[in-house]
Amino acid sequence: MTNIDWKEKKNLSMLADFYEFTMANGYLKNGMKDTIAYFDMFFRSIPDNGGYAIMAGVEQLIGYLSNLKFSDEDIEYFRSKNMFSEEFLDYLKNFKFECDVWTIPEGTPIFPGEPLVIVRGPIIQAQIVETMILITVNHQSLIATKANRIVRAAQGRPVMEFGARRAQGYEGAILGARAAYIGGVSGSSCTIVDRDFNIPALGTMAHSWVQLFPTELDAFRAYARLYPDNCVLLVDTYNVLKSGVPNAIKAFNEEVVPRGFRPKGIRIDSGDISYLSKEARKMLDAAGFEDCPIVASSGLDEYIIRDLLNQGAKIDSFGVGERLITAKSDPIFGGVYKLTAVEVDGKIIPKIKVSENVEKITNPGFKQLYRLYDRKTNKAIADVITLHDEVIDDTKPYEIFHPLYTWKRKTVTNFYARKLLIKIFDKGNQVYESPNIHEIRNYCMEQIDTLWDEVKRFENPHQYFVDLSLPLWNIKHKLLEEHK
């Protein structure tokens, strides 16, 4: 079973805000059902005031769009509301998705204002998919971004996602674990994601295992006999240094080593983890278990992990739960979905949303997104949002400029340009196969390596340049003048 299969089993066509359907009915009654519209999904700010976010959720988006249909039960529900025309109900009964869709590939670092998903198609269809596009991309991008922050804080040490029981619902746990793996965690405690996504299932024991046996040592011996080749013991049920670590050492010597294996670790889940890990390390080393890793868990996030390592904690890997799976410190990824153009007689007419809040003014038109890279370092220089048919010629110098403070300009030379938006649906037909989860994760790590360290700072990161091409800026400026 693949992750697309897992999603395709669900028909989520009715998971939409009610106004999507009332507007759709209105479009049809006003003779606009065949009007071709363009919508962009984008986000306005990076969670935790970070330097970048990570795109995730495309595979589930494909599954949703591939399965759009309305059942007889759905039609009867709408009829019972006494506000939808029979013409509209007949339209839903014979619904066939016919939109073109472009997205940024999963695992790509993304920045505010950039089109993450573009939908082009009949206005009714492009409208009613809004809610699910936002749910899918917002949630997984949020968790992938948080996971990557935590993984970077661990400085190369493995991070395990331990948050299933704290997630907001079972799909929050499952798809959150998927997104966390894209963001860089080494595996998850959630068994179903191993079965369905081939994400390694990881885990040790709970305190209940230790409590159930007459003594802690009995519990450790029993576990070590069962799993001598994968023995990680939880040492903080009673007292980490007085009983937990000494009993773990006894169990390793009695049940693991005689069977020809080495212990895989101890886990500390409470107390002063920095101090306890240092003392536990001394005890393990003295007992001849210098190769025995120490795992830390208990309310961790990127800041606590960073502090632990700065304090010299002897921790080899981390288990991170609720603060990862819920992105507790900043649990909203503010993606929005806005109309940017319509077609009239085959001509694209740009549309703009104007606001007194500058960050809420949209970028009009049908667009493409380029990332510019330095040829010498392969580091990302800037992103440029262009009109869809624009080509950035990377054989010539290219001037970029701040879209608000236009006097801030830079001429880029010796660079190469890469289009980021890829087409996943053509007239409703899927034309893109998502890579497997391991390929997505590897791609994510490779792309993050193209960012300067200054962009990756936790506090006050360098603001990555996201500029508009001159033709797009001219269209936006003209529309703003018209609506002044």
C-alpha positions as CSV (number, residue, x, y, z in Angstrom):
1,M,0.0,0.0,0.0
2,T,1.3,3.5,-0.9
3,N,0.4,6.8,0.6
4,I,-1.6,7.7,-2.5
5,D,-3.7,4.5,-2.1
6,W,-4.3,5.4,1.6
7,K,-5.7,8.8,0.6
8,E,-7.6,7.6,-2.5
9,K,-9.8,5.4,-0.3
10,K,-11.5,8.6,1.0
11,N,-13.9,10.7,-0.9
12,L,-13.5,14.1,0.8
13,S,-15.4,16.2,-1.8
14,M,-17.8,17.4,0.9
15,L,-15.0,18.6,3.1
16,A,-15.4,22.2,2.1
17,D,-16.6,25.4,3.6
18,F,-20.3,25.8,3.0
19,Y,-19.9,29.1,1.2
20,E,-17.9,27.3,-1.5
21,F,-21.1,25.6,-2.5
22,T,-23.4,28.6,-2.1
23,M,-21.0,30.6,-4.3
24,A,-20.8,27.7,-6.8
25,N,-24.6,27.6,-7.0
26,G,-24.5,31.4,-7.6
27,Y,-21.9,31.1,-10.3
28,L,-24.1,28.6,-12.2
29,K,-27.3,30.7,-11.8
30,N,-25.5,33.8,-13.1
31,G,-24.3,31.9,-16.2
32,M,-20.7,31.8,-15.0
33,K,-20.1,28.1,-14.5
34,D,-17.8,27.9,-17.6
35,T,-15.8,31.0,-16.7
36,I,-12.1,30.0,-16.4
37,A,-10.5,31.3,-13.2
38,Y,-7.1,31.2,-11.7
39,F,-6.4,30.8,-8.0
40,D,-3.2,30.9,-6.0
41,M,-2.5,29.3,-2.7
42,F,0.3,31.1,-0.8
43,F,1.2,31.9,2.8
44,R,2.0,35.2,4.5
45,S,4.5,34.5,7.3
46,I,6.9,31.8,8.4
47,P,6.0,29.9,11.6
48,D,8.2,30.7,14.6
49,N,9.6,33.7,12.7
50,G,11.9,31.3,10.9
51,G,13.8,31.9,7.7
52,Y,12.0,29.4,5.5
53,A,9.2,26.8,5.5
54,I,9.0,23.4,3.8
55,M,6.4,22.4,1.2
56,A,4.5,19.2,2.1
57,G,1.2,17.5,1.4
58,V,1.3,17.3,-2.4
59,E,0.7,13.5,-2.5
60,Q,-2.4,13.7,-0.4
61,L,-3.6,16.7,-2.6
62,I,-3.2,14.5,-5.7
63,G,-5.3,11.8,-4.0
64,Y,-8.0,14.2,-3.1
65,L,-8.3,15.8,-6.5
66,S,-8.2,12.4,-8.2
67,N,-11.3,11.3,-6.3
68,L,-13.6,14.3,-6.5
69,K,-17.2,13.2,-6.9
70,F,-20.6,13.6,-5.3
71,S,-22.8,10.7,-4.2
72,D,-26.5,10.5,-4.1
73,E,-26.4,11.0,-0.4
74,D,-24.4,14.3,-1.0
75,I,-27.0,15.5,-3.5
76,E,-29.9,14.7,-1.1
77,Y,-28.1,16.7,1.6
78,F,-27.9,19.7,-0.6
79,R,-31.5,19.3,-1.7
80,S,-32.6,19.2,1.9
81,K,-31.1,22.7,2.5
82,N,-33.8,24.2,0.2
83,M,-31.3,26.8,-1.2
84,F,-29.6,25.0,-4.1
85,S,-31.1,24.9,-7.6
86,E,-31.9,21.6,-9.3
87,E,-29.6,22.7,-12.1
88,F,-26.7,22.9,-9.6
89,L,-27.6,19.5,-8.0
90,D,-27.6,18.0,-11.5
91,Y,-24.2,19.6,-12.1
92,L,-22.8,18.0,-9.0
93,K,-24.3,14.6,-9.8
94,N,-22.4,14.6,-13.1
95,F,-19.3,16.3,-11.7
96,K,-16.0,15.8,-13.5
97,F,-12.8,17.6,-12.4
98,E,-11.3,19.4,-15.4
99,C,-8.8,21.9,-13.8
100,D,-5.1,22.4,-14.5
101,V,-3.1,22.3,-11.3
102,W,0.5,23.3,-10.6
103,T,2.4,22.9,-7.3
104,I,5.8,23.3,-5.8
105,P,7.3,19.8,-5.2
106,E,7.2,18.4,-1.6
107,G,10.4,19.0,0.4
108,T,11.1,22.4,-1.3
109,P,12.0,25.3,1.0
110,I,9.3,27.9,0.5
111,F,8.8,31.6,1.4
112,P,5.9,34.0,2.0
113,G,4.0,35.3,-1.0
114,E,5.1,32.5,-3.4
115,P,2.4,30.5,-5.2
116,L,2.5,27.1,-3.7
117,V,-0.5,25.8,-5.7
118,I,-2.1,27.3,-8.7
119,V,-5.4,26.1,-10.0
120,R,-6.8,27.0,-13.4
121,G,-10.2,25.8,-14.5
122,P,-14.0,26.4,-14.5
123,I,-14.8,28.7,-11.6
124,I,-17.1,26.3,-9.7
125,Q,-14.4,23.6,-9.7
126,A,-11.6,25.9,-8.8
127,Q,-13.6,27.3,-6.0
128,I,-14.9,24.2,-4.2
129,V,-11.4,22.7,-3.8
130,E,-10.2,25.7,-1.8
131,T,-10.7,24.2,1.7
132,M,-9.1,20.9,1.1
133,I,-6.1,22.5,-0.6
134,L,-5.6,24.7,2.4
135,I,-6.1,21.9,4.9
136,T,-3.7,19.6,3.2
137,V,-0.8,21.9,2.4
138,N,-1.2,24.1,5.5
139,H,-1.0,21.2,8.0
140,Q,1.8,19.1,6.5
141,S,3.9,22.2,5.6
142,L,3.6,23.4,9.2
143,I,4.7,20.1,10.7
144,A,7.5,19.5,8.1
145,T,8.8,23.0,8.9
146,K,8.7,22.5,12.7
147,A,10.3,19.0,12.4
148,N,13.2,20.5,10.3
149,R,13.9,23.1,13.0
150,I,14.1,20.4,15.6
151,V,16.3,18.2,13.5
152,R,18.7,21.1,12.8
153,A,18.9,21.8,16.5
154,A,20.0,18.2,17.1
155,Q,23.1,18.8,15.0
156,G,23.2,15.5,13.2
157,R,21.8,13.4,16.1
158,P,18.7,11.3,15.1
159,V,15.3,12.7,16.1
160,M,12.3,10.4,16.5
161,E,8.7,11.7,16.2
162,F,6.9,10.5,19.3
163,G,3.7,12.6,19.1
164,A,0.8,10.4,18.0
165,R,-1.0,10.5,21.3
166,R,-0.9,14.3,21.4
167,A,-1.9,15.0,17.8
168,Q,-5.1,16.7,16.9
169,G,-7.0,13.6,15.7
170,Y,-5.8,10.5,14.0
171,E,-5.1,12.1,10.6
172,G,-3.1,14.7,12.5
173,A,-1.0,11.9,13.9
174,I,-0.6,10.0,10.6
175,L,-0.1,12.8,8.2
176,G,1.9,14.8,10.8
177,A,4.3,11.9,11.1
178,R,4.6,11.8,7.3
179,A,5.3,15.5,7.2
180,A,7.8,15.2,10.1
181,Y,9.7,12.5,8.1
182,I,9.9,14.9,5.1
183,G,11.3,17.5,7.5
184,G,14.1,15.2,8.5
185,V,13.1,13.0,11.5
186,S,14.5,9.5,11.4
187,G,11.3,7.7,12.2
188,S,8.0,7.7,14.1
189,S,6.4,5.9,17.1
190,C,3.2,5.7,15.0
191,T,3.0,2.1,13.6
192,I,0.6,2.8,10.8
193,V,3.0,5.1,9.0
194,D,5.5,2.3,8.8
195,R,2.9,0.1,7.2
196,D,1.4,2.7,4.9
197,F,4.4,5.0,4.1
198,N,7.4,2.9,4.9
199,I,8.5,5.4,7.5
200,P,10.6,3.5,10.2
201,A,8.5,2.7,13.3
202,L,10.6,3.3,16.4
203,G,10.1,2.9,20.1
204,T,11.2,1.3,23.3
205,M,8.9,0.7,26.3
206,A,6.6,2.6,28.5
207,H,6.8,3.1,32.3
208,S,3.9,0.6,32.6
209,W,6.2,-2.2,31.4
210,V,8.6,-1.5,34.3
211,Q,5.8,-1.0,36.8
212,L,4.1,-4.3,36.0
213,F,7.1,-6.5,37.0
214,P,8.1,-7.1,40.7
215,T,11.2,-5.1,40.2
216,E,12.8,-2.8,37.7
217,L,15.6,-5.3,37.1
218,D,13.0,-8.1,36.4
219,A,11.4,-5.8,33.8
220,F,14.7,-5.0,32.1
221,R,15.8,-8.7,32.1
222,A,12.5,-9.7,30.5
223,Y,12.7,-7.1,27.8
224,A,16.3,-7.8,27.1
225,R,15.5,-11.5,26.7
226,L,12.8,-10.7,24.2
227,Y,14.7,-8.2,22.2
228,P,18.5,-8.7,22.8
229,D,19.3,-7.3,19.3
230,N,17.3,-4.1,19.8
231,C,17.4,-3.5,23.5
232,V,16.7,0.1,24.7
233,L,15.7,0.4,28.3
234,L,13.7,3.2,29.9
235,V,15.6,4.1,33.1
236,D,13.6,6.9,34.8
237,T,10.6,5.0,36.3
238,Y,12.0,5.1,39.8
239,N,15.5,6.7,40.0
240,V,17.7,7.2,37.0
241,L,21.1,7.0,38.7
242,K,20.5,4.9,41.8
243,S,18.5,2.1,40.1
244,G,17.7,2.7,36.4
245,V,21.2,2.8,34.9
246,P,22.7,0.2,37.3
247,N,19.8,-2.2,36.5
248,A,20.2,-1.5,32.8
249,I,23.9,-2.4,33.0
250,K,23.0,-5.6,34.8
251,A,20.4,-6.6,32.2
252,F,22.8,-5.8,29.4
253,N,25.5,-8.0,30.9
254,E,23.1,-10.8,31.8
255,E,20.8,-11.0,28.8
256,V,22.2,-9.0,25.8
257,V,26.0,-9.5,25.7
258,P,25.9,-13.3,26.3
259,R,23.6,-13.6,23.2
260,G,26.2,-11.9,21.1
261,F,24.6,-8.4,20.9
262,R,25.4,-4.9,22.2
263,P,22.8,-2.7,23.9
264,K,21.0,-0.2,21.7
265,G,20.5,2.4,24.4
266,I,18.9,3.8,27.5
267,R,16.2,6.4,27.5
268,I,15.7,9.2,30.0
269,D,12.2,10.7,30.0
270,S,12.2,13.0,33.0
271,G,14.4,15.0,35.4
272,D,17.3,17.2,34.7
273,I,18.2,15.5,31.4
274,S,21.5,17.3,30.9
275,Y,22.9,16.3,34.3
276,L,21.4,12.8,34.2
277,S,22.8,12.1,30.8
278,K,26.3,13.2,31.8
279,E,26.3,11.0,34.9
280,A,24.7,8.1,33.0
281,R,27.4,8.4,30.4
282,K,30.1,8.0,33.0
283,M,28.4,4.9,34.4
284,L,27.9,3.2,31.1
285,D,31.5,3.9,30.0
286,A,32.8,2.5,33.3
287,A,30.8,-0.6,32.7
288,G,32.3,-1.1,29.2
289,F,29.3,0.2,27.3
290,E,30.9,3.2,25.7
291,D,28.9,2.3,22.5
292,C,25.5,2.4,24.3
293,P,23.6,5.5,23.1
294,I,21.5,7.7,25.4
295,V,18.1,8.8,24.2
296,A,16.3,11.8,25.7
297,S,12.6,12.6,25.5
298,S,10.1,14.6,27.6
299,G,8.7,17.9,26.3
300,L,11.5,18.7,23.9
301,D,11.7,21.2,21.1
302,E,14.4,22.9,19.1
303,Y,15.2,25.4,21.9
304,I,15.5,22.9,24.7
305,I,17.6,20.5,22.5
306,R,19.9,23.4,21.6
307,D,20.3,24.3,25.3
308,L,20.9,20.7,26.3
309,L,23.7,20.4,23.7
310,N,25.2,23.8,24.7
311,Q,25.3,22.5,28.3
312,G,27.3,19.5,27.2
313,A,24.5,16.9,27.6
314,K,25.6,13.4,26.6
315,I,22.6,12.7,24.4
316,D,22.9,10.7,21.2
317,S,19.3,10.9,19.9
318,F,16.0,12.6,20.8
319,G,12.3,11.6,21.0
320,V,10.1,14.6,20.4
321,G,6.3,14.5,20.9
322,E,3.7,17.1,21.4
323,R,5.7,20.1,20.6
324,L,6.5,18.7,17.1
325,I,3.3,17.0,16.1
326,T,1.2,20.1,17.1
327,A,3.8,22.7,16.2
328,K,3.0,23.9,19.7
329,S,5.0,27.2,19.6
330,D,3.3,28.5,16.5
331,P,0.5,26.1,15.4
332,I,-0.9,27.9,12.4
333,F,0.4,27.9,8.8
334,G,-1.4,30.8,7.4
335,G,-1.9,29.7,3.8
336,V,-4.7,31.4,1.9
337,Y,-6.3,30.8,-1.5
338,K,-7.1,33.8,-3.7
339,L,-8.5,34.6,-7.1
340,T,-5.7,36.0,-9.3
341,A,-7.1,36.0,-12.9
342,V,-10.0,35.1,-15.1
343,E,-10.2,34.4,-18.8
344,V,-12.4,36.4,-21.2
345,D,-12.5,35.3,-24.8
346,G,-9.2,33.4,-24.2
347,K,-7.4,36.4,-22.8
348,I,-6.1,36.4,-19.2
349,I,-7.4,39.3,-17.1
350,P,-5.4,39.7,-13.9
351,K,-7.3,40.3,-10.7
352,I,-6.0,41.8,-7.4
353,K,-7.2,41.9,-3.8
354,V,-6.4,45.3,-2.3
355,S,-6.0,45.9,1.4
356,E,-4.8,48.5,3.8
357,N,-2.6,45.7,5.2
358,V,0.2,45.6,2.7
359,E,0.9,41.9,3.3
360,K,-2.7,41.1,2.3
361,I,-2.4,42.6,-1.2
362,T,-2.3,39.8,-3.7
363,N,0.0,39.3,-6.7
364,P,-2.2,39.2,-9.8
365,G,-2.2,37.1,-12.9
366,F,-1.1,33.6,-14.0
367,K,2.4,33.1,-12.6
368,Q,5.5,31.0,-12.5
369,L,8.2,30.8,-9.8
370,Y,11.9,30.7,-10.4
371,R,14.7,30.1,-8.0
372,L,18.1,31.6,-8.9
373,Y,21.3,29.7,-7.8
374,D,24.9,30.8,-7.7
375,R,26.8,28.7,-10.2
376,K,29.9,28.6,-8.0
377,T,28.4,27.7,-4.7
378,N,25.0,26.2,-5.8
379,K,23.5,28.4,-3.0
380,A,20.0,29.9,-3.6
381,I,20.3,33.7,-4.3
382,A,16.7,34.7,-4.6
383,D,13.2,33.6,-5.9
384,V,11.5,35.6,-8.6
385,I,7.7,35.4,-9.2
386,T,7.1,35.9,-12.9
387,L,4.2,35.8,-15.4
388,H,3.6,32.2,-16.4
389,D,5.1,32.5,-19.9
390,E,8.2,34.6,-18.8
391,V,11.6,33.1,-19.3
392,I,14.6,34.1,-17.2
393,D,17.6,34.0,-19.4
394,D,20.4,32.8,-17.1
395,T,23.0,33.4,-19.8
396,K,22.7,37.1,-19.1
397,P,22.8,39.4,-16.0
398,Y,19.4,39.7,-14.4
399,E,18.3,42.6,-12.2
400,I,16.1,41.8,-9.2
401,F,14.5,44.4,-7.0
402,H,12.4,44.6,-3.8
403,P,8.7,44.7,-4.8
404,L,7.9,47.4,-2.2
405,Y,11.2,49.3,-1.8
406,T,12.0,49.3,-5.5
407,W,15.2,51.3,-5.1
408,K,16.7,48.2,-3.5
409,R,18.2,46.5,-6.5
410,K,20.8,43.9,-7.4
411,T,22.1,42.6,-10.6
412,V,22.7,38.8,-10.5
413,T,25.4,37.3,-12.7
414,N,26.9,33.8,-13.1
415,F,23.7,32.1,-11.9
416,Y,21.3,29.5,-13.1
417,A,17.5,29.6,-12.9
418,R,15.1,26.7,-12.1
419,K,11.4,26.7,-12.4
420,L,9.8,25.5,-9.1
421,L,6.1,25.0,-10.2
422,I,5.3,21.7,-11.8
423,K,2.1,20.6,-13.4
424,I,0.3,17.8,-11.6
425,F,-3.1,17.9,-13.4
426,D,-3.9,18.7,-17.0
427,K,-7.6,19.3,-17.6
428,G,-8.4,17.1,-14.6
429,N,-6.1,14.3,-15.6
430,Q,-3.1,13.5,-13.3
431,V,0.2,14.0,-15.1
432,Y,2.6,13.8,-12.2
433,E,3.7,10.8,-10.1
434,S,4.8,11.8,-6.6
435,P,8.3,10.4,-5.6
436,N,8.3,8.0,-2.7
437,I,8.6,9.4,0.8
438,H,12.3,8.6,1.1
439,E,13.1,10.4,-2.2
440,I,11.1,13.4,-0.9
441,R,13.0,13.5,2.3
442,N,16.4,13.3,0.6
443,Y,15.3,16.0,-1.8
444,C,14.3,18.2,1.1
445,M,17.7,17.8,2.8
446,E,19.5,18.6,-0.5
447,Q,17.4,21.7,-1.0
448,I,17.9,23.0,2.5
449,D,21.7,22.7,1.9
450,T,21.3,25.3,-0.9
451,L,20.2,27.9,1.7
452,W,22.8,30.1,3.3
453,D,23.3,29.5,7.0
454,E,22.1,33.0,7.7
455,V,18.6,32.1,6.4
456,K,18.6,29.0,8.7
457,R,19.2,31.0,12.0
458,F,16.5,30.3,14.7
459,E,16.5,34.0,15.8
460,N,16.5,36.9,13.4
461,P,17.2,34.9,10.2
462,H,18.3,36.7,7.1
463,Q,15.2,37.5,5.0
464,Y,15.4,35.6,1.8
465,F,14.7,37.6,-1.3
466,V,11.3,36.9,-3.0
467,D,11.0,39.4,-5.8
468,L,8.5,40.1,-8.7
469,S,9.6,40.3,-12.3
470,L,9.3,43.7,-13.9
471,P,6.3,42.7,-16.1
472,L,4.5,41.3,-13.1
473,W,5.3,44.3,-11.0
474,N,4.0,46.6,-13.7
475,I,0.7,44.7,-13.8
476,K,0.4,44.8,-10.1
477,H,1.3,48.6,-9.9
478,K,-1.2,49.4,-12.7
479,L,-4.1,47.5,-10.9
480,L,-3.2,49.3,-7.6
481,E,-3.4,52.6,-9.4
482,E,-6.8,51.7,-10.9
483,H,-8.2,50.7,-7.5
484,K,-6.7,53.7,-5.6
